[in-house]
Structures are given as C-alpha cells and as structure tokens.
Amino acid sequence: MASDTTHAAHPTPLLYVKIAVLLAILTGIEVALFYLEDAVGPLVVPFLIILAFLKFVIVIGYYMHLRYEKPFLSRFFSAGFVLAILVYAVVLGTFGVLAIRAAT
C-alpha cells in the first residue's frame, strides 16, 4: 500500500552540531545557576525547570525527529513532561519538602 504523506527534510550534520552547542550552553547556564543560587534566590528552581523543559523540547524535536512528525506527538511528549513536573511537585509537597524549602 502506497503512502502519500511527505516528510520534511531532516536536519543536516551542521544543524546537529549547532543544536549540540546550544544544549551545552543551556547546560552551562544550569551549572552557573547552581553556583549562583544565593544570588538568584528562590527563582533558581523555576529557572532550572524552564531550562530543563527547553532542553527536553530541543532533544525530542531534533534528535528524536518529532519536529518532523505530526504535532500530536510533540504535544504528547510535552504533556508528559508537564505531568511529571506536577507529580514531582505533589510528592515534594506531600513530604513537606516544598514547605521547608520556602521557609529557609
């Protein structure tokens, strides 16, 4: 059975290198935030979550080729990430970690 769906062109090796450099820069920012935690204050955790989400989207978009698939698949993986963050927050809240962290 023939398929009439067309796929977009996949990334070139140069684009993969650019993506790897971008991921390395984002990781460097994460490491810097760890060392600057006292200066950034309570915003360090939201910044780290945002950076993790960006890296997640980049990796699944390019290295897993989801950018070239139907948008449903990208939404599915992104929804899974958001659900994981929510479950993680509920568990931390249940054990009182978030309350202790906010008090210090």
NUMI-203779 format. One record per atom (N, C-alpha, C, CB): residue number from 1; residue in three letters; atom name; x, y, z. Coordinates in Angstrom, 3 decimals. Atoms other than C-alpha are relative to their C-alpha. Last residue first. Glycine has a CB too. Example, Ala and Ser with C-alpha at 12.3 -4.5 7.8 and 13.67 -1.06 7.14 Angstrom:
2
+-----+------+------+----------+----------+----------+
| seq | type | atom |        x |        y |        z |
+-----+------+------+----------+----------+----------+
|   2 |  SER |    N |   -0.820 |   -1.190 |   -0.060 |
|   2 |  SER |   CA |   13.670 |   -1.060 |    7.140 |
|   2 |  SER |    C |   -0.770 |    1.090 |    0.730 |
|   2 |  SER |   CB |    0.414 |    0.462 |   -1.415 |
|   1 |  ALA |    N |    0.890 |   -1.190 |    0.000 |
|   1 |  ALA |   CA |   12.300 |   -4.500 |    7.800 |
|   1 |  ALA |    C |    0.900 |    1.200 |    0.000 |
|   1 |  ALA |   CB |   -0.992 |    0.027 |    1.246 |
+-----+------+------+----------+----------+----------+
This chain:
104
+-----+------+------+----------+----------+----------+
| seq | type | atom |        x |        y |        z |
+-----+------+------+----------+----------+----------+
| 104 |  THR |    N |   -1.424 |   -0.300 |   -0.209 |
| 104 |  THR |   CA |   14.606 |   28.722 |   54.632 |
| 104 |  THR |    C |    0.476 |    1.122 |   -0.853 |
| 104 |  THR |   CB |    0.836 |   -1.202 |   -0.269 |
| 103 |  ALA |    N |   -0.211 |   -0.614 |   -1.300 |
| 103 |  ALA |   CA |   10.799 |   28.667 |   54.927 |
| 103 |  ALA |    C |    1.460 |    0.387 |    0.207 |
| 103 |  ALA |   CB |   -0.451 |   -0.940 |    1.102 |
| 102 |  ALA |    N |    0.501 |   -1.359 |    0.036 |
| 102 |  ALA |   CA |   10.228 |   28.030 |   51.225 |
| 102 |  ALA |    C |    0.284 |    0.734 |    1.303 |
| 102 |  ALA |   CB |   -1.486 |    0.000 |   -0.285 |
| 101 |  ARG |    N |   -0.838 |   -0.775 |    0.907 |
| 101 |  ARG |   CA |   12.456 |   24.945 |   51.256 |
| 101 |  ARG |    C |   -0.416 |    1.471 |   -0.017 |
| 101 |  ARG |   CB |   -0.069 |   -0.584 |   -1.412 |
| 100 |  ILE |    N |   -1.275 |   -0.204 |   -0.680 |
| 100 |  ILE |   CA |   10.691 |   23.518 |   54.312 |
| 100 |  ILE |    C |    0.903 |    0.903 |   -0.852 |
| 100 |  ILE |   CB |    0.696 |   -1.364 |    0.284 |
|  99 |  ALA |    N |    0.250 |   -0.900 |   -1.126 |
|  99 |  ALA |   CA |    7.274 |   23.981 |   52.705 |
|  99 |  ALA |    C |    1.297 |    0.311 |    0.745 |
|  99 |  ALA |   CB |   -1.030 |   -0.616 |    0.962 |
|  98 |  LEU |    N |    0.241 |   -1.335 |    0.532 |
|  98 |  LEU |   CA |    8.465 |   22.489 |   49.409 |
|  98 |  LEU |    C |   -0.225 |    1.006 |    1.129 |
|  98 |  LEU |   CB |   -1.206 |   -0.014 |   -0.947 |
|  97 |  VAL |    N |   -1.263 |   -0.544 |    0.496 |
|  97 |  VAL |   CA |   10.000 |   19.474 |   51.137 |
|  97 |  VAL |    C |   -0.193 |    1.422 |   -0.511 |
|  97 |  VAL |   CB |    0.572 |   -0.891 |   -1.114 |
|  96 |  GLY |    N |   -0.342 |   -1.239 |   -0.662 |
|  96 |  GLY |   CA |    6.899 |   18.786 |   53.192 |
|  96 |  GLY |    C |    1.290 |    0.636 |   -0.487 |
|  96 |  GLY |   CB |    0.093 |   -0.235 |    1.444 |
|  95 |  PHE |    N |   -1.052 |    0.261 |   -0.978 |
|  95 |  PHE |   CA |    6.660 |   15.139 |   52.156 |
|  95 |  PHE |    C |    0.484 |    1.276 |    0.699 |
|  95 |  PHE |   CB |    1.171 |   -0.686 |   -0.680 |
|  94 |  THR |    N |    0.483 |    0.998 |   -0.952 |
|  94 |  THR |   CA |    3.331 |   15.731 |   50.457 |
|  94 |  THR |    C |    1.030 |   -0.270 |    1.089 |
|  94 |  THR |   CB |   -0.348 |   -1.298 |   -0.722 |
|  93 |  GLY |    N |    0.931 |   -0.650 |   -0.921 |
|  93 |  GLY |   CA |    4.569 |   18.922 |   48.822 |
|  93 |  GLY |    C |   -0.507 |   -0.950 |    1.067 |
|  93 |  GLY |   CB |   -1.168 |    0.577 |   -0.761 |
|  92 |  LEU |    N |   -0.801 |   -0.864 |   -0.863 |
|  92 |  LEU |   CA |    7.559 |   17.123 |   47.318 |
|  92 |  LEU |    C |   -0.879 |    0.722 |    1.015 |
|  92 |  LEU |   CB |    0.782 |    1.015 |   -0.838 |
|  91 |  VAL |    N |   -0.776 |    0.863 |   -0.905 |
|  91 |  VAL |   CA |    5.245 |   14.385 |   46.035 |
|  91 |  VAL |    C |    0.846 |    0.845 |    0.940 |
|  91 |  VAL |   CB |    0.901 |   -0.968 |   -0.803 |
|  90 |  VAL |    N |    0.936 |    0.573 |   -0.977 |
|  90 |  VAL |   CA |    2.796 |   16.933 |   44.607 |
|  90 |  VAL |    C |    0.752 |   -0.875 |    1.003 |
|  90 |  VAL |   CB |   -1.101 |   -0.828 |   -0.715 |
|  89 |  ALA |    N |    0.371 |   -1.058 |   -0.947 |
|  89 |  ALA |   CA |    5.620 |   18.870 |   42.954 |
|  89 |  ALA |    C |   -0.950 |   -0.519 |    1.063 |
|  89 |  ALA |   CB |   -0.639 |    1.178 |   -0.735 |
|  88 |  TYR |    N |   -1.182 |   -0.260 |   -0.826 |
|  88 |  TYR |   CA |    7.005 |   15.685 |   41.345 |
|  88 |  TYR |    C |   -0.307 |    1.064 |    1.054 |
|  88 |  TYR |   CB |    1.190 |    0.446 |   -0.879 |
|  87 |  VAL |    N |   -0.083 |    1.125 |   -0.933 |
|  87 |  VAL |   CA |    3.532 |   14.772 |   40.085 |
|  87 |  VAL |    C |    1.177 |    0.191 |    0.954 |
|  87 |  VAL |   CB |    0.140 |   -1.337 |   -0.767 |
|  86 |  LEU |    N |    1.109 |   -0.130 |   -0.958 |
|  86 |  LEU |   CA |    3.185 |   18.238 |   38.553 |
|  86 |  LEU |    C |    0.026 |   -1.124 |    1.035 |
|  86 |  LEU |   CB |   -1.350 |   -0.002 |   -0.740 |
|  85 |  ILE |    N |   -0.312 |   -1.120 |   -0.894 |
|  85 |  ILE |   CA |    6.639 |   18.071 |   36.944 |
|  85 |  ILE |    C |   -1.091 |    0.153 |    1.056 |
|  85 |  ILE |   CB |    0.158 |    1.314 |   -0.802 |
|  84 |  ALA |    N |   -1.077 |    0.447 |   -0.889 |
|  84 |  ALA |   CA |    5.870 |   14.617 |   35.502 |
|  84 |  ALA |    C |    0.386 |    1.094 |    0.990 |
|  84 |  ALA |   CB |    1.227 |   -0.424 |   -0.818 |
|  83 |  LEU |    N |    0.581 |    0.902 |   -0.987 |
|  83 |  LEU |   CA |    2.551 |   15.866 |   34.112 |
|  83 |  LEU |    C |    1.057 |   -0.489 |    0.990 |
|  83 |  LEU |   CB |   -0.662 |   -1.192 |   -0.697 |
|  82 |  VAL |    N |    0.758 |   -0.848 |   -0.927 |
|  82 |  VAL |   CA |    4.317 |   18.769 |   32.404 |
|  82 |  VAL |    C |   -0.638 |   -0.862 |    1.090 |
|  82 |  VAL |   CB |   -1.091 |    0.812 |   -0.758 |
|  81 |  PHE |    N |   -0.972 |   -0.739 |   -0.806 |
|  81 |  PHE |   CA |    6.823 |   16.363 |   30.855 |
|  81 |  PHE |    C |   -0.704 |    0.858 |    1.040 |
|  81 |  PHE |   CB |    0.888 |    0.876 |   -0.893 |
|  80 |  GLY |    N |   -0.612 |    0.944 |   -0.935 |
|  80 |  GLY |   CA |    4.086 |   14.009 |   29.697 |
|  80 |  GLY |    C |    1.009 |    0.680 |    0.906 |
|  80 |  GLY |   CB |    0.673 |   -1.130 |   -0.755 |
|  79 |  ALA |    N |    0.991 |    0.209 |   -1.058 |
|  79 |  ALA |   CA |    2.199 |   16.931 |   28.156 |
|  79 |  ALA |    C |    0.539 |   -0.981 |    1.042 |
|  79 |  ALA |   CB |   -1.333 |   -0.523 |   -0.594 |
|  78 |  SER |    N |   -0.019 |   -1.202 |   -0.840 |
|  78 |  SER |   CA |    5.353 |   17.815 |   26.233 |
|  78 |  SER |    C |   -0.997 |   -0.123 |    1.144 |
|  78 |  SER |   CB |   -0.312 |    1.249 |   -0.837 |
|  77 |  PHE |    N |   -1.209 |    0.032 |   -0.812 |
|  77 |  PHE |   CA |    5.650 |   14.240 |   24.951 |
|  77 |  PHE |    C |    0.095 |    1.217 |    0.922 |
|  77 |  PHE |   CB |    1.228 |   -0.072 |   -0.896 |
|  76 |  PHE |    N |    0.075 |    1.155 |   -0.890 |
|  76 |  PHE |   CA |    2.031 |   14.173 |   23.757 |
|  76 |  PHE |    C |    1.214 |   -0.054 |    0.926 |
|  76 |  PHE |   CB |   -0.105 |   -1.298 |   -0.815 |
|  75 |  ARG |    N |    0.888 |   -0.368 |   -1.116 |
|  75 |  ARG |   CA |    2.203 |   17.679 |   22.317 |
|  75 |  ARG |    C |   -0.084 |   -1.123 |    1.022 |
|  75 |  ARG |   CB |   -1.409 |    0.340 |   -0.519 |
|  74 |  SER |    N |   -0.720 |   -0.987 |   -0.806 |
|  74 |  SER |   CA |    5.198 |   16.674 |   20.224 |
|  74 |  SER |    C |   -0.834 |    0.427 |    1.200 |
|  74 |  SER |   CB |    0.370 |    1.225 |   -0.849 |
|  73 |  LEU |    N |   -1.061 |    0.700 |   -0.717 |
|  73 |  LEU |   CA |    3.376 |   13.540 |   19.050 |
|  73 |  LEU |    C |    0.807 |    0.958 |    0.875 |
|  73 |  LEU |   CB |    0.923 |   -0.711 |   -0.987 |
|  72 |  PHE |    N |    0.558 |    0.755 |   -1.120 |
|  72 |  PHE |   CA |    0.222 |   15.454 |   18.155 |
|  72 |  PHE |    C |    1.092 |   -0.670 |    0.829 |
|  72 |  PHE |   CB |   -0.980 |   -1.050 |   -0.510 |
|  71 |  PRO |    N |   -0.068 |   -0.788 |   -1.244 |
|  71 |  PRO |   CA |    2.200 |   17.916 |   16.021 |
|  71 |  PRO |    C |   -0.545 |   -0.742 |    1.222 |
|  71 |  PRO |   CB |   -0.767 |    1.292 |   -0.174 |
|  70 |  LYS |    N |    1.248 |   -0.717 |   -0.260 |
|  70 |  LYS |   CA |    2.651 |   15.224 |   13.324 |
|  70 |  LYS |    C |    0.090 |    0.725 |    1.337 |
|  70 |  LYS |   CB |   -1.208 |   -0.970 |   -0.011 |
|  69 |  GLU |    N |    1.176 |    0.858 |   -0.046 |
|  69 |  GLU |   CA |    6.257 |   14.324 |   12.634 |
|  69 |  GLU |    C |   -1.246 |    0.845 |    0.222 |
|  69 |  GLU |   CB |    0.139 |   -1.064 |    1.110 |
|  68 |  TYR |    N |    0.383 |    0.319 |    1.366 |
|  68 |  TYR |   CA |    9.192 |   16.435 |   11.510 |
|  68 |  TYR |    C |   -1.193 |   -0.944 |   -0.068 |
|  68 |  TYR |   CB |    1.167 |   -0.605 |   -0.727 |
|  67 |  ARG |    N |    0.291 |   -1.270 |    0.673 |
|  67 |  ARG |   CA |    9.766 |   18.135 |   14.826 |
|  67 |  ARG |    C |   -0.531 |   -0.253 |   -1.405 |
|  67 |  ARG |   CB |    1.261 |    0.889 |   -0.059 |
|  66 |  LEU |    N |    1.419 |   -0.303 |   -0.171 |
|  66 |  LEU |   CA |    9.486 |   14.706 |   16.412 |
|  66 |  LEU |    C |   -0.391 |    1.315 |   -0.663 |
|  66 |  LEU |   CB |   -0.347 |    0.048 |    1.475 |
|  65 |  HIS |    N |    0.662 |   -0.335 |    1.269 |
|  65 |  HIS |   CA |   12.847 |   13.752 |   14.909 |
|  65 |  HIS |    C |   -1.484 |    0.292 |    0.143 |
|  65 |  HIS |   CB |    0.183 |   -1.120 |   -0.974 |
|  64 |  MET |    N |    1.006 |    1.051 |    0.146 |
|  64 |  MET |   CA |   14.069 |   12.116 |   18.160 |
|  64 |  MET |    C |   -0.876 |    0.254 |   -1.229 |
|  64 |  MET |   CB |   -0.871 |   -0.089 |    1.266 |
|  63 |  TYR |    N |   -0.685 |    1.286 |   -0.061 |
|  63 |  TYR |   CA |   17.288 |   14.139 |   17.963 |
|  63 |  TYR |    C |   -0.963 |   -1.171 |   -0.094 |
|  63 |  TYR |   CB |    0.797 |   -0.101 |    1.274 |
|  62 |  TYR |    N |   -1.012 |    0.235 |    1.032 |
|  62 |  TYR |   CA |   15.518 |   17.247 |   16.683 |
|  62 |  TYR |    C |    0.611 |   -1.394 |    0.050 |
|  62 |  TYR |   CB |    1.090 |    1.018 |    0.125 |
|  61 |  GLY |    N |    0.324 |   -0.587 |    1.292 |
|  61 |  GLY |   CA |   12.246 |   17.836 |   18.481 |
|  61 |  GLY |    C |    0.979 |   -0.377 |   -1.093 |
|  61 |  GLY |   CB |   -0.055 |    1.482 |    0.121 |
|  60 |  ILE |    N |    1.031 |    0.804 |    0.662 |
|  60 |  ILE |   CA |   12.729 |   15.390 |   21.326 |
|  60 |  ILE |    C |   -0.341 |    0.553 |   -1.375 |
|  60 |  ILE |   CB |   -1.259 |   -0.060 |    0.858 |
|  59 |  VAL |    N |   -0.441 |    1.384 |    0.218 |
|  59 |  VAL |   CA |   16.090 |   16.933 |   22.193 |
|  59 |  VAL |    C |   -1.082 |   -0.820 |   -0.700 |
|  59 |  VAL |   CB |    0.375 |   -0.660 |    1.336 |
|  58 |  ILE |    N |   -1.013 |    0.031 |    1.056 |
|  58 |  ILE |   CA |   15.012 |   20.549 |   21.709 |
|  58 |  ILE |    C |    0.411 |   -1.434 |   -0.321 |
|  58 |  ILE |   CB |    1.230 |    0.820 |    0.413 |
|  57 |  VAL |    N |    0.668 |   -0.287 |    1.272 |
|  57 |  VAL |   CA |   11.808 |   20.112 |   23.712 |
|  57 |  VAL |    C |    0.998 |   -0.065 |   -1.156 |
|  57 |  VAL |   CB |   -0.678 |    1.389 |    0.043 |
|  56 |  PHE |    N |    0.868 |    1.135 |    0.327 |
|  56 |  PHE |   CA |   13.649 |   18.445 |   26.589 |
|  56 |  PHE |    C |   -0.638 |    0.190 |   -1.376 |
|  56 |  PHE |   CB |   -1.094 |   -0.173 |    1.076 |
|  55 |  LYS |    N |   -0.880 |    1.064 |    0.469 |
|  55 |  LYS |   CA |   16.354 |   21.128 |   26.576 |
|  55 |  LYS |    C |   -0.804 |   -1.228 |   -0.417 |
|  55 |  LYS |   CB |    1.013 |   -0.373 |    1.088 |
|  54 |  LEU |    N |   -0.557 |   -0.399 |    1.292 |
|  54 |  LEU |   CA |   13.710 |   23.837 |   26.792 |
|  54 |  LEU |    C |    0.896 |   -1.092 |   -0.583 |
|  54 |  LEU |   CB |    0.790 |    1.304 |    0.144 |
|  53 |  PHE |    N |    1.067 |    0.126 |    0.991 |
|  53 |  PHE |   CA |   11.880 |   21.989 |   29.583 |
|  53 |  PHE |    C |    0.510 |    0.371 |   -1.394 |
|  53 |  PHE |   CB |   -1.198 |    0.888 |    0.385 |
|  52 |  ALA |    N |    0.189 |    1.434 |    0.243 |
|  52 |  ALA |   CA |   15.096 |   21.559 |   31.553 |
|  52 |  ALA |    C |   -1.076 |   -0.224 |   -1.059 |
|  52 |  ALA |   CB |   -0.379 |   -0.730 |    1.308 |
|  51 |  LEU |    N |   -1.131 |    0.453 |    0.821 |
|  51 |  LEU |   CA |   15.834 |   25.283 |   31.140 |
|  51 |  LEU |    C |   -0.120 |   -1.492 |   -0.323 |
|  51 |  LEU |   CB |    1.337 |    0.279 |    0.724 |
|  50 |  ILE |    N |    0.185 |   -0.563 |    1.345 |
|  50 |  ILE |   CA |   12.345 |   26.158 |   32.395 |
|  50 |  ILE |    C |    1.125 |   -0.455 |   -0.931 |
|  50 |  ILE |   CB |   -0.050 |    1.548 |    0.060 |
|  49 |  ILE |    N |    1.094 |    0.748 |    0.624 |
|  49 |  ILE |   CA |   12.717 |   23.802 |   35.360 |
|  49 |  ILE |    C |   -0.231 |    0.496 |   -1.426 |
|  49 |  ILE |   CB |   -1.298 |    0.132 |    0.833 |
|  48 |  LEU |    N |   -0.503 |    1.324 |    0.357 |
|  48 |  LEU |   CA |   16.129 |   25.271 |   36.207 |
|  48 |  LEU |    C |   -1.080 |   -0.837 |   -0.682 |
|  48 |  LEU |   CB |    0.517 |   -0.725 |    1.245 |
|  47 |  PHE |    N |   -0.917 |   -0.146 |    1.137 |
|  47 |  PHE |   CA |   14.737 |   28.813 |   36.069 |
|  47 |  PHE |    C |    0.517 |   -1.364 |   -0.464 |
|  47 |  PHE |   CB |    1.185 |    0.914 |    0.376 |
|  46 |  PRO |    N |    0.771 |   -0.220 |    1.231 |
|  46 |  PRO |   CA |   11.796 |   27.823 |   38.301 |
|  46 |  PRO |    C |    0.887 |    0.164 |   -1.240 |
|  46 |  PRO |   CB |   -0.876 |    1.229 |    0.159 |
|  45 |  VAL |    N |    0.728 |    1.217 |    0.375 |
|  45 |  VAL |   CA |   14.256 |   26.293 |   40.805 |
|  45 |  VAL |    C |   -0.883 |    0.234 |   -1.228 |
|  45 |  VAL |   CB |   -0.858 |   -0.490 |    1.177 |
|  44 |  VAL |    N |   -0.896 |    0.973 |    0.620 |
|  44 |  VAL |   CA |   16.675 |   29.235 |   40.832 |
|  44 |  VAL |    C |   -0.762 |   -1.247 |   -0.455 |
|  44 |  VAL |   CB |    1.115 |   -0.391 |    0.976 |
|  43 |  LEU |    N |    0.309 |    0.178 |    1.419 |
|  43 |  LEU |   CA |   13.966 |   31.829 |   41.409 |
|  43 |  LEU |    C |    0.844 |   -1.070 |   -0.675 |
|  43 |  LEU |   CB |    0.184 |    1.297 |   -0.722 |
|  42 |  PRO |    N |    1.039 |    1.009 |    0.205 |
|  42 |  PRO |   CA |   14.107 |   31.431 |   45.191 |
|  42 |  PRO |    C |   -0.370 |   -0.223 |   -1.471 |
|  42 |  PRO |   CB |   -1.228 |    0.393 |    0.762 |
|  41 |  GLY |    N |    1.022 |    0.170 |   -1.025 |
|  41 |  GLY |   CA |   17.434 |   33.233 |   45.420 |
|  41 |  GLY |    C |   -1.032 |   -1.054 |   -0.365 |
|  41 |  GLY |   CB |   -0.689 |    1.308 |    0.255 |
|  40 |  VAL |    N |    1.278 |    0.099 |    0.718 |
|  40 |  VAL |   CA |   19.358 |   34.247 |   42.321 |
|  40 |  VAL |    C |   -1.157 |   -0.169 |    0.975 |
|  40 |  VAL |   CB |    0.027 |   -1.174 |   -0.994 |
|  39 |  ALA |    N |    0.281 |   -1.263 |    0.678 |
|  39 |  ALA |   CA |   22.394 |   35.487 |   44.267 |
|  39 |  ALA |    C |   -1.372 |   -0.004 |   -0.674 |
|  39 |  ALA |   CB |    1.080 |    0.290 |   -1.031 |
|  38 |  ASP |    N |    0.198 |   -1.041 |   -1.009 |
|  38 |  ASP |   CA |   22.460 |   32.581 |   46.731 |
|  38 |  ASP |    C |   -0.362 |    1.337 |   -0.646 |
|  38 |  ASP |   CB |    1.262 |    0.157 |    0.858 |
|  37 |  GLU |    N |    1.289 |    0.198 |   -0.675 |
|  37 |  GLU |   CA |   21.918 |   30.037 |   43.950 |
|  37 |  GLU |    C |   -0.270 |    1.085 |    1.037 |
|  37 |  GLU |   CB |   -0.041 |   -1.372 |    0.668 |
|  36 |  LEU |    N |    0.506 |   -1.338 |   -0.333 |
|  36 |  LEU |   CA |   24.806 |   31.418 |   41.907 |
|  36 |  LEU |    C |   -1.333 |   -0.062 |    0.748 |
|  36 |  LEU |   CB |   -0.163 |    0.831 |   -1.273 |
|  35 |  TYR |    N |   -1.018 |   -0.708 |   -0.777 |
|  35 |  TYR |   CA |   26.721 |   28.107 |   41.853 |
|  35 |  TYR |    C |   -0.444 |    1.398 |    0.424 |
|  35 |  TYR |   CB |    1.275 |    0.098 |   -0.800 |
|  34 |  PHE |    N |   -0.272 |    0.765 |   -1.218 |
|  34 |  PHE |   CA |   23.666 |   26.120 |   40.808 |
|  34 |  PHE |    C |    0.995 |    0.745 |    0.886 |
|  34 |  PHE |   CB |    0.541 |   -1.403 |   -0.350 |
|  33 |  LEU |    N |    1.092 |   -0.270 |   -0.940 |
|  33 |  LEU |   CA |   22.643 |   28.838 |   38.364 |
|  33 |  LEU |    C |    0.201 |   -0.750 |    1.316 |
|  33 |  LEU |   CB |   -1.348 |   -0.389 |   -0.623 |
|  32 |  ALA |    N |   -0.229 |   -1.329 |   -0.573 |
|  32 |  ALA |   CA |   26.079 |   28.549 |   36.720 |
|  32 |  ALA |    C |   -1.090 |    0.356 |    1.004 |
|  32 |  ALA |   CB |    0.062 |    1.060 |   -1.109 |
|  31 |  VAL |    N |   -1.100 |    0.148 |   -0.964 |
|  31 |  VAL |   CA |   25.554 |   24.800 |   36.253 |
|  31 |  VAL |    C |    0.287 |    1.337 |    0.672 |
|  31 |  VAL |   CB |    1.277 |   -0.536 |   -0.697 |
|  30 |  GLU |    N |    0.506 |    0.755 |   -1.154 |
|  30 |  GLU |   CA |   22.173 |   25.421 |   34.617 |
|  30 |  GLU |    C |    1.066 |   -0.149 |    1.081 |
|  30 |  GLU |   CB |   -0.490 |   -1.384 |   -0.442 |
|  29 |  ILE |    N |    0.838 |   -0.929 |   -0.766 |
|  29 |  ILE |   CA |   23.657 |   28.128 |   32.379 |
|  29 |  ILE |    C |   -0.564 |   -0.699 |    1.237 |
|  29 |  ILE |   CB |   -1.152 |    0.553 |   -0.881 |
|  28 |  GLY |    N |   -0.903 |   -0.926 |   -0.695 |
|  28 |  GLY |   CA |   26.376 |   25.702 |   31.317 |
|  28 |  GLY |    C |   -0.766 |    1.010 |    0.831 |
|  28 |  GLY |   CB |    0.889 |    0.727 |   -0.999 |
|  27 |  THR |    N |   -0.526 |    0.755 |   -1.139 |
|  27 |  THR |   CA |   23.698 |   23.118 |   30.483 |
|  27 |  THR |    C |    0.961 |    0.869 |    0.809 |
|  27 |  THR |   CB |    0.711 |   -1.288 |   -0.479 |
|  26 |  LEU |    N |    1.079 |    0.088 |   -0.988 |
|  26 |  LEU |   CA |   21.949 |   25.699 |   28.297 |
|  26 |  LEU |    C |    0.442 |   -0.776 |    1.247 |
|  26 |  LEU |   CB |   -1.235 |   -0.669 |   -0.622 |
|  25 |  ILE |    N |    0.146 |   -1.333 |   -0.596 |
|  25 |  ILE |   CA |   25.259 |   26.429 |   26.552 |
|  25 |  ILE |    C |   -1.093 |   -0.017 |    1.064 |
|  25 |  ILE |   CB |   -0.324 |    1.055 |   -1.086 |
|  24 |  ALA |    N |   -1.144 |   -0.195 |   -0.895 |
|  24 |  ALA |   CA |   25.897 |   22.712 |   26.000 |
|  24 |  ALA |    C |   -0.078 |    1.356 |    0.691 |
|  24 |  ALA |   CB |    1.321 |   -0.122 |   -0.777 |
|  23 |  LEU |    N |    0.245 |    0.818 |   -1.191 |
|  23 |  LEU |   CA |   22.382 |   22.280 |   24.581 |
|  23 |  LEU |    C |    1.143 |    0.145 |    1.006 |
|  23 |  LEU |   CB |   -0.177 |   -1.480 |   -0.392 |
|  22 |  LEU |    N |    1.074 |   -0.639 |   -0.753 |
|  22 |  LEU |   CA |   23.007 |   25.180 |   22.188 |
|  22 |  LEU |    C |   -0.311 |   -0.764 |    1.285 |
|  22 |  LEU |   CB |   -1.255 |    0.107 |   -0.861 |
|  21 |  VAL |    N |   -0.601 |   -1.184 |   -0.626 |
|  21 |  VAL |   CA |   26.330 |   23.660 |   21.120 |
|  21 |  VAL |    C |   -1.045 |    0.728 |    0.836 |
|  21 |  VAL |   CB |    0.596 |    0.952 |   -1.074 |
|  20 |  ALA |    N |   -0.851 |    0.477 |   -1.088 |
|  20 |  ALA |   CA |   24.633 |   20.300 |   20.495 |
|  20 |  ALA |    C |    0.652 |    1.163 |    0.740 |
|  20 |  ALA |   CB |    1.075 |   -0.947 |   -0.540 |
|  19 |  ILE |    N |    0.897 |    0.409 |   -1.084 |
|  19 |  ILE |   CA |   21.914 |   22.024 |   18.467 |
|  19 |  ILE |    C |    0.815 |   -0.485 |    1.199 |
|  19 |  ILE |   CB |   -0.971 |   -1.112 |   -0.480 |
|  18 |  LYS |    N |    0.548 |   -1.219 |   -0.593 |
|  18 |  LYS |   CA |   24.523 |   23.795 |   16.353 |
|  18 |  LYS |    C |   -0.911 |   -0.329 |    1.175 |
|  18 |  LYS |   CB |   -0.766 |    0.810 |   -1.051 |
|  17 |  VAL |    N |   -1.096 |   -0.613 |   -0.760 |
|  17 |  VAL |   CA |   26.337 |   20.489 |   15.785 |
|  17 |  VAL |    C |   -0.494 |    1.271 |    0.693 |
|  17 |  VAL |   CB |    1.207 |    0.322 |   -0.931 |
|  16 |  TYR |    N |   -0.200 |    0.814 |   -1.207 |
|  16 |  TYR |   CA |   23.085 |   18.807 |   14.764 |
|  16 |  TYR |    C |    1.106 |    0.580 |    0.876 |
|  16 |  TYR |   CB |    0.339 |   -1.453 |   -0.379 |
|  15 |  LEU |    N |    1.077 |   -0.367 |   -0.920 |
|  15 |  LEU |   CA |   22.407 |   21.697 |   12.375 |
|  15 |  LEU |    C |    0.108 |   -0.806 |    1.290 |
|  15 |  LEU |   CB |   -1.378 |   -0.223 |   -0.659 |
|  14 |  LEU |    N |   -0.336 |   -1.300 |   -0.577 |
|  14 |  LEU |   CA |   25.813 |   21.141 |   10.767 |
|  14 |  LEU |    C |   -1.076 |    0.450 |    1.001 |
|  14 |  LEU |   CB |    0.165 |    1.054 |   -1.116 |
|  13 |  PRO |    N |   -0.965 |    0.187 |   -1.088 |
|  13 |  PRO |   CA |   25.003 |   17.439 |   10.290 |
|  13 |  PRO |    C |    0.395 |    1.318 |    0.672 |
|  13 |  PRO |   CB |    1.244 |   -0.691 |   -0.530 |
|  12 |  THR |    N |   -1.337 |    0.283 |    0.524 |
|  12 |  THR |   CA |   21.928 |   18.460 |    8.275 |
|  12 |  THR |    C |    0.942 |   -0.252 |    1.185 |
|  12 |  THR |   CB |    0.523 |    1.187 |   -0.896 |
|  11 |  PRO |    N |   -1.099 |   -0.940 |   -0.242 |
|  11 |  PRO |   CA |   18.460 |   18.241 |    9.716 |
|  11 |  PRO |    C |    1.320 |   -0.472 |   -0.608 |
|  11 |  PRO |   CB |    0.177 |    0.213 |    1.492 |
|  10 |  HIS |    N |   -0.593 |    0.175 |   -1.317 |
|  10 |  HIS |   CA |   15.758 |   16.136 |    8.058 |
|  10 |  HIS |    C |    1.202 |    0.935 |    0.166 |
|  10 |  HIS |   CB |    0.421 |   -1.470 |    0.213 |
|   9 |  ALA |    N |   -1.416 |    0.356 |    0.038 |
|   9 |  ALA |   CA |   13.818 |   17.423 |    5.084 |
|   9 |  ALA |    C |    0.552 |   -0.100 |    1.416 |
|   9 |  ALA |   CB |    0.803 |    1.033 |   -0.818 |
|   8 |  ALA |    N |   -0.887 |   -1.148 |    0.162 |
|   8 |  ALA |   CA |   10.098 |   17.453 |    5.654 |
|   8 |  ALA |    C |    1.443 |   -0.490 |   -0.002 |
|   8 |  ALA |   CB |   -0.228 |    1.053 |    1.126 |
|   7 |  HIS |    N |   -0.732 |   -0.409 |   -1.187 |
|   7 |  HIS |   CA |    8.198 |   14.245 |    5.159 |
|   7 |  HIS |    C |    0.859 |    1.217 |   -0.319 |
|   7 |  HIS |   CB |    0.870 |   -1.156 |    0.534 |
|   6 |  THR |    N |   -1.358 |   -0.454 |    0.277 |
|   6 |  THR |   CA |    5.566 |   13.600 |    2.537 |
|   6 |  THR |    C |    0.630 |    0.474 |    1.299 |
|   6 |  THR |   CB |    0.010 |    1.131 |   -1.069 |
|   5 |  THR |    N |   -0.490 |   -1.013 |   -0.934 |
|   5 |  THR |   CA |    2.468 |   11.523 |    3.074 |
|   5 |  THR |    C |    1.432 |    0.357 |   -0.356 |
|   5 |  THR |   CB |   -0.092 |   -0.498 |    1.468 |
|   4 |  ASP |    N |   -0.164 |   -1.269 |    0.678 |
|   4 |  ASP |   CA |    1.059 |    9.767 |    0.023 |
|   4 |  ASP |    C |    0.440 |    1.112 |    0.943 |
|   4 |  ASP |   CB |   -1.280 |    0.384 |   -0.677 |
|   3 |  SER |    N |    0.328 |   -1.095 |   -0.909 |
|   3 |  SER |   CA |    1.600 |    6.251 |    1.312 |
|   3 |  SER |    C |    0.247 |    1.314 |   -0.719 |
|   3 |  SER |   CB |    0.834 |   -0.082 |    1.315 |
|   2 |  ALA |    N |   -0.818 |   -1.204 |    0.139 |
|   2 |  ALA |   CA |    1.482 |    3.328 |   -1.068 |
|   2 |  ALA |    C |   -0.490 |    1.074 |    0.955 |
|   2 |  ALA |   CB |   -0.027 |    0.520 |   -1.452 |
|   1 |  MET |    N |    0.847 |   -1.163 |    0.000 |
|   1 |  MET |   CA |    0.000 |    0.000 |    0.000 |
|   1 |  MET |    C |    0.897 |    1.232 |    0.000 |
|   1 |  MET |   CB |   -0.967 |   -0.005 |    1.216 |
+-----+------+------+----------+----------+----------+
